[in-house]
Amino acid sequence: MHLSKRKTRFRFTSLTGAFMAVVLSLSLWVPAVQAETATPVVAEQGKTKALTTESATAFLDSFFDSPEAKPHYVGASVVIVKDGKVLAEKGYGFSDVESKTAIDPKNTAFRIASVSKTFTSAAVMQLVEQGKVDLQADFQTYVKGLEFDNPFDKPVTVENLLTHTTGFEIRDPQQEDIHTDFDKYIAMEDYAQQHMPPVVREPGSAYMYDNFSFLLLGMIVENVSGEPFESYMQQHIFKPLGMGNSSFMLDKKFQKQLATGYDAAHNPLDLYTISPTPMPQGGMLSTAEDIGKFMIAFLNDGVKDNKRIFKESTVKSMEQYRSSIHPLLPNTTYGFEAAFQLPGAGSNPSIITKGGDLTGFSSYLFLIPEQNTGVFLTYNQNGALRNLFYPAFIQSFFPQYAEPVQFKEYTPQSAAELQRFTGLYADLRISTIVSSLKNAGTEPGQLSISDVFLGQRNLIQVEDNLFKDELTGQFTAFKEYTDGTTYMKEPYLNPMGYEKKDKSLWASGMFVRTVLMLKQSMPYNLLDIMRMMLTSLSNRNQL
C-alpha cells in the first residue's frame, strides 16, 4: 500500500444536536443487535459437525462467501485452533483495495483494539505469579503520584482494574487523542496524570467497561518490571510465544504491514495513531497467525513448544469469571469478557471472549477451554461481522452452548412487587444511553422495556431478578443493594456494563420517548442507511 495516500481527515460530523450524540455512541452496537437476533448464517439446524481442518475450512469459505457476511468486511483474517494445532488460517478480501493487496493471515497486521487488554492482563498475571503484584492490593501500591478523589472506604485494587469494577468515572479516548505525528511519544504516566478520574461508585459494586483501568495496568507492568511496557510485552509475551508480527508500537515496519481501515461504505480511512504511547488498553497490532500462537499456548495451560510461558494456575485464573449479575450473564475474567448472548441460552460461562473496535477495525477472540478450541477474527471495517460469525460457528460445531436454558418452575412476582424495577436507567459508561421500564399491565411476572433501537417489548420473569425478552429470547437481569441502588444488565444498547436506575432522568426520559417516536415513524430502509452511515464513523467511546 502507498502510505503517502493515507492522509488524515478526522472530523466527526453532526446530524442534529443531542440525537446524534446518542446515536453515535450506539453506532457499533446497532448491527450487533440485528445480528444477534438473526438466524445464524451457514449453520444447519440439527446438524453438528466435528471440528476438523476440512470442516473448519469449509465453514470459513461458506461464511465469508455468504450474502449476509459480504457487506460487513473489506478484508478479514481468521484462525481456528484446536488441540494444540491450527485447523484453519485464512484471509479473505483485501488489506488495501486500491492496490488489490490480499489479506495474508501471517503478515497482514490489524489494530486489534481492546483485544490488547487480554495481553496486558497476561503480563500483569505473569507478575502476580512471580509474587511481585498482589491482586488484592491498592493499585497505588504500584503506581505512585496520581491524585484523585475516592469518597469510599474501599481502595481500588489491582483486581478491580482487571475486572472493570473500579468505580471510576468514565475516561475513554477522545477525538484529540487521535493524531498523525507518528514520532510523538506521550508517556502513559503523563497521560494518566492529565486524565485521572475520580471514584464515583464503591469499588467492586458494579461492572462498567473501563479503558482507563487498563492504562493503569500497563503502568503497573512498567513500574513493577522496571522495563518500558512495550519492551516488557516484546520480551516476556510476544518473543516467547513466537509472535514476531505483534507490537504495541506503530513503527515503520507496522505502518507498512497494517491493513488500511475502511468505513461501512468501504471508503478507505487514513493512517493514524492514538495517545498515549504505548496504549495498553487498545494499541496492540497483530496478525491472525500470531494470535493463533497465543491461543494454542493458553489452551495448553500456558506451555508453548515445551516451554512454560504462564503457570497453569495463571491460565485457570484467567478463565474464571469474577463477577456476574446472574450466572447466565457473567461479566469478566482477568482479561476476557462474556460472549454474545444467544437466544434462550444467555452468555455461556464456559466460553471466554474479547472483542475490540477502533476506527476502521473490529476483532473478536473466543476460547472454549473445555473443548480446547480457540478462534480469532479480525477485519478492517467496523461492524457486525463478528456478531454473525460467532453464533454461526457455535451452531455449526458446538450447538450445546446455544441450547435454551431449562428453568425450574417459578411463580412470577406480582405487578406490585415488580414496581421496584420500574423507572429510567442510564448506562454507567455512556450516560446518553437510557432505557425505560414500566409494568406491563397487571399480569404477574411482566415488565415493559423501551429503548432507542428495539422500541417497546415485554420482559417475562423466569427467575428472581432475571427476565427473558419476548422479542429476542435474550435475558435482562437486575441487581439490588440495600441502599436502594438498582442496576440492570441487558444485551441491546451497551452490554459492556450495567445501567443504573436514576430518578433524575426525567428530561432524558422525555428525550428517549421522542427518539422512539422518531424511530417508529421512520421508514426502515432509511433507518438502516442511517445505521450504516453511523457505523462508519469513529466511536470515541469504544476500544
N, C-alpha and C positions, 0 to 999 in steps of 0.2 A: 504494500500500500504506500501511497505517497503522503508522507507526513505534512508536506507543505500545503496540501489541500485541506488539511483538517484544522481550520481556524476556529475561533471561538465566537459563539453567538448565544450567550446565556441570558435570555430575557424571559421573565415569567409574565406572560400576557394575562390580562384580566377580562372576564366576561362581564359580570356585573357584581360589584360590591361583595357583600358577605356570602352570597350564594356561591360565588366562585371559590371563596376561601374554604368553604365546607367541601365542595365537590373535588377540589384539587387535593385536599387531604385524603379523600377516599379513592382517588383515581386508580391506585394499584389494587384496591380491594374489590372494586366493582366486577372485573372479569372473574375474580375468584368466586364471587357469589354465583354468577351464572354457571361457571364451570363445575363447581362442587355439586350443584343440584341437577346437573345434566346427566344423561346416560353416558357412562364412560365409553369413549371410542375404542374400537378394536376388541375389547373384551367380549367373549362369547358367554352368554348366560348358561350356567350349569356345567361348563366345561373347564376343568382345572388342568393346566399344563405343567409338566415338570420343567423346572428352570434349568435349561441346558444352553450350551453355546448356540445350537441350532434354533431353539425356541426363542432365546433372547434376541438373536439377530433378526429372526422373522418378525417378532413383535416390534422391534425398533423400526425396521423398514416399513412395516404396515402403518405404524403410528405416524411417522413423520411424512408419509405419503398421503395421509388421510386428509379429506377436505376440512375436517374440524381443526386439525393442527396447523395446516399450512399458513393461515393468516397470522399466526402467532409467533413466527420466527423468521428471521433472515438467515441466520446461521445458528446451529446448535451443536453442542458436543456432549457426549454421554458415555458413561462407563458403568457396566454392571459387573459386580464381583460376587463370587460365592465359593465357600470352602477353600479360601486362600488362592483362588485363581481368577483371572479376568475372563469372564464369559463373553463379553462383547464390549468393544470400544470403538465408537464410530462418530464421524462428523457428518452433518447434513447442512446443505446450503453454503452460504458464503461468509467468510470473515470480512470481506470487502467486496461489495457488489461491483463497483466501478472497475476494479482490476480483475474481477472474476476469480478472486483467490478463495479456494475451497477451504472449509474448516478441516484442520488437522488435529485430531484429539491429542496427539503427542506434543505438538508445538504451538498451536494457537492458544494464546493466553486470553483470559477473560477477567473482568473485575468480578470477583465472587462475592463482593459486598459483605453482608453480615455473616456469611459462612465463615468469614475470618474469625468470628467470635469463638467458633469451635476450636480453632488452632490457638488462639490466645488463652482459652480455658485450659487446653492441653499443656501449655507452657506453665501456667500457674500450678496445675496439678503435679507437674514434674517437681516443682519447688516444694509443694506440700509433701510429696513422698520422700523428699530429702530432709524433711524436718525443718526447712527454712521458712515456711509460711504456715500459719495456723488459720484454718478456715473460720474459726470462731472468734478470732482476734479483731479488734477495731482496725479497719483498713489503714487508719492513720499511724498505726504501728510501723507501717512500711512506706507511707507517703507523708512526708512532713511539709509543714508550711502552708497548707491550704486552709483558708479561713471560710467558714460557712456556719449558718445557724442550724442547730438541732435542738428543738424545744423538748424533745422526749428524753426519757431516762435510759434509752437503749442506744448503744452506738451502732453505726453502720458497719457491719462485719464484712470480711472478705467473702463469706458465703452469700451475704445479701447482694454483693456486687455480681457474683456468678449466677444468681438465680433471679435477677431483675426484681428484687424485693427491697430495694434500698430506702424507699420513701422519698427519694429526691424529687424535686420539681423538675419537669421535663427540660432537658437540654439536648436538642437534636442539632445536627449540622444545618447551617444556614446558607443562604444564597451567597453571602460574602465569603464563605469558606471555599467556594469553587473558584479556581483561578487557572492561569496558563503559564505562570512563572515556574517552570519545572526545576529551576535551580534554587528556588526559595525553600528554606528549611524553617518550619515553625515547630519548635520543640513541644513535646507533649506537656511538659511542666508549664511552659509559658501559656499554652492554650488553656490548660486546666485552671490556672490562676485567674484568667480573664473571664472564664465561663462557669466557675464553680457554683452549683445550685444549692439552695437551702434544702433541708429535710422538711417536708410538709405533711407526711404521714408517718405513723410509727413504723420504724424499720421492721420488716418481716410481716407486716399486716396485710399487704395487698400486692398483687402482681401487676407491674407496668413495664412493658418492654423499654429497656434503658440503655441507650447507646453510650451515654456518658460513663456509666459504671465500667464499661469495658475499656474506655480510655484509662481509667484509674487502674484497672487490672494490668494494662500494658505498662503503666508506670511502676507497679509493684514488681513485675518481671524485671524491669530495667534496674530498679533500686536494689532489689534483693540479690540478683545475679551479679551486679556490677558491670554488666555489659549493655550496650545500647540495645533497645528492644529488637530492632531489625536484625542486629547481629546475632542475638540470642536465638531468634527464630531460625535463622540460617544454620547455625552451628548445632543446635540441640533438637530441632524438629525436622527441618527440611533435608539437611545433609544426611542424617542417619536413615531417613526414610527413602533416600534417593530421589527426592523431589527437586530436580535440577532446574525446573522451569516454574518455580514459585518464589515469590518475594513480596515484601511489604513496601518496596521502593520502586517507583515508576521511573527507572533509569533509561538510558538509551536503548539497551537491549530489549526492555519490555515495551518501550514505545513502538518498537518495530514488530514485536510479537503480538501486541494487543489487537484483538479484533476491533473493528470500527463499530461503535454503538449506533443503533437505529431507533427512530421513533415508531409509533404504531402504524404510521402511513408508509413505513420503510424508507424514510428520508434519513440520510447519514447525519450523525451528530459529530461535534468537534471534540478533539482530544482535550482533556482537562485533567487537573489534579485537585486534591482536596486537602485542606488543613485539618489537623496538624500533620506533621511529618515525623515518623510514620503515623498511621491511623489504625490502632489495634482493633477498633470496633468495626472496621469495614474496608480497610485499604489493601487487602491481600489480592495478589494477581496469581493466577494458576491455570493449569491445563487439566483436562479430564483425566489424562494418564496419571498426573501427579496425585490428584485427589483419590484415584483408584488405589495408589500405593498406600496412602494413609488409611483408607477403609480396610484394606487387607490386613494391615498391621493391627488396627484397632480390633477387628473381629477375631484376630488371632491372639487375643489377650495381651496385646502390646508388643508382640515379637515380630520382627522383620528379618528374614534370612538368618534365623537362629540367633539374632541379636536383639536383646530386650531394649525397647525404646521407652515403654511405660510399664510400671508394675501391673500385674493382673488386677490387684486391688484398686488401682487408679482407674483402669478401664471400667471395672464393675461400678465404681462410684459415679463415673460419668454417664453410665447407662440408667441410673436410678433417678426417677422423678422426685423432686424435693418438695413440691407443693402442688396442690390441686384444689379447685373449688368443688370438685366431685371426682371420684375415681375415673369416670368416663371423660373427664375434661381436665387432664393434667396440665401443668404449666411448663416447667422447665427442669432439666437436669443441670449438671455442671457442664454447660457447653452445647446443649441441644434443647429443642422445644417440641411441643406436641405436634403430631401430624394433622393434616387437614381432617376435619370431621367427615365421615362417610355416613349417609342417611341411615338412621337407626342404630348405628354402631358406635358413634362418637369418635373420639381420638384414641385409638387402641394404645394402652400403655406399654405394650410390647414393642412398639415402634418408636424410634427417636429420630428427629429430623432437624434440619436447619435450613432456613430459606434466607435469601438476600436479594436486595434491589439497590441499584444505583442508576443514575441516568443512563439509559441505553442498555442496561444489563440486568438479567434476573437469573437466579440459580436456585437449586433445591437439592439437598443431600438427605437421603434417608437410609437408615440402617434397621435391619430386623435381626438383632443379635442371636435370638434362638433359632433362626434359620441360617445363620452365618452368611447373610446376604446384605449387600450394600449397593446403592445406586446414587449416582451423581449426574445431574443435568444442569447445563449452563447454556445461556443463549444471549445473543447480542441485540435484544429488544425487550423492553419491559412488557409484562403482560401475563396472560393466563395459561401459557403452555404447560407449566408445571402442574396447574390445577386440573388440567385434562390428563396429563401423563400419570400422575400418582394413582388416581382411582383405577385407571385402565390397567396399570401394572399389577396392582393389588388384586383386582378382579380376575386377571388372567392367570396369575401364578400362586397367590396366597389368599383366596377368597374367604378363608376362615376368619380373617381380620376384618372383613366387611359384613359379616353376618349380624343381623339385627340382634340387639340385646334382649333377652327374655327376662322381663321384670316379674318379681313376685306380686301376688295380688295386693293391691293397695287401695285404701279408702281415701279418695281425694278430699282435700280440705274445702270447707265452705267458702263462699264468696267473701263473707265477713272476715274469715281467717286470712284469706289471701290479700285482703286490703292492704296489709303491711308492705306488700311488694309494689303497690301501685305508685306512680309518680314519674318524674323525669330523671333520666340517668345520663350523666356526662362521662365520656371516655376520659380516663386519667391521663392519657398521653396526648390526645388530640381533642382539646376541650370543645371544639365546634361539632364533634360527633355526639348527637343526642338521640336517645331512644325514649319513647313514651309508653308506659304500661298503665293499663286500667283493667277493671273487672270486665269480663266478657258476659255480661248479664248476671243472672242469679244462679247459673249452673255451678255446682261444685267442681273444683279442680281445673278451672279455666281462667286464663288471663288473655288479654288482648294487647299485642305489641305493635307499635308503629315505628318505622324508621324511614330514612330518606329513599332508599332504593327498592326495598321489597314491599313498602306500604304497610297496610294493616292486615294482620292474620292472628290466629289464636294459638296460644301455648297450652298444651294439655299436660296436667300434672301426672307424673309417673312414679315419683318418689318424693320424700321430703326435700324441698328446695330444688328439685330437678323437673324440668318441663320439656316436652317434645313439641317442636314446631309442626303444626298440622300441614303446612305447605311444603316444607322441605324435608321433614323427617329428622332434622338435626336438633341438638339439645342446647338448652339455655339453663344455667344454674345460678343460684343466689348464695351469698354468704352474709350472715348477720352477726353483728357484735352487740354486746350488752349495752354499749353507749348509744345504740340506735343507728350506727353506721351500717349501711347495706350496700353490698357490691353485687354486680351481675357480670357474668361472662357469657357472651353469645358469639356465634360464628360469622356474623354477616358484615358488620361495619368495620370492626377492628378487633379480630380475635387475639391480638397481641397484648392483651391486658384486660383489666377489669373496667367496668363502668360503675360510677358511684351515684347513688340516689342523692339528689340535690334539690332541696326545697326552693332554692333561689333562682331556679331556671325558668321562671315563668316567661320571661322575654324570649329565651331560647326556644321554649316550647311553642310559642306563637310562631317563631321563625320556622321551626321544623314543620308545623302544620301547613304553613304557606308553601314550603318546598314540596310537601306531599301533594298538595292541591295542584302545583305546577306539574309534578310528575304524572298525576292521573290525567291531566288534560293534554299532555304532550304526546304526539304520535310516537309509537315505539321505535320506528326506524330513525327518527330524529334523535331520540334519546340514545340509541345505540351509536349513532355517529358522534354525539357529544362524548360518550364514554370513550370511544376510540381516540378522539382528539385529546381528551384529558389524560388518558393513559400515556400519550406520547410526551407529556410534559414531565419535567423532573419533580419527583416528590421529595421535598426537602425534609420531610419528617420520617423517611424510611431508609434504613440500612439493612 
